[in-house]
């Protein structure tokens, strides 16, 4: 049994993780190859062999490649990117978004994993959501709330900002919205005032009249 602690990351003691699982996670979470493995003596030779092929197939850290091409110093820029951190006590930290990869890697070694959810939960924020969601938007909001980790992929103009706001309102938890300046200006992400009556009315006219049942609460880890 593998025990994982979930806070700002997924934390697992390196000694508890089967070698096969660790190797799979190295390959899945390193770009282009396992720079993390090279920090251990046992993995240096293997990583050196893999590195030459991986660099050719998957490319390098774009920042490193740019600096090298322009003749700049690369001493402080990693040639490869790895999303696994190891602390001085032997704890491995994986991105929370990699939970599916962690589950699959542990299962591939015939082990089970348990999660100790230590994420911070705030008091309900009291967010209000003024828009009516279209059917596909409602489906996306429900999926995001139900699965906790995930991504909604939709074309331009489909209402990704509204979907994100809807998910935040359902969870009633503080949220950080990251967007490019272009996205902010075009979708109104930076707008702090409530939506205008005309924009609400236009959304209501376009929304489906299908009755909707209450959404399930945010799923615990």
Secondary structure, 3 states (H helix, E strand, C coil): CEEEEECCCEEEEHHHCCHHHHHHHHHHCEECCCCCHHHCHHHHHHHHHHHHHHHHHHCCCHHHHHHHHCCCCCCCCCCCEECEEECCCCEEEECHHHHHHHHHHHHHCCCCEEEEECCCCCCCCCCCCCCCCCHHHHHHHHHHHHHCCCCCCCCCCCCHHHHHHHHHHHHCCCCCCCCCHHHHHHHCCCCCCCCCHHHHHHHHHHCCCCCCCCCCCCCCC
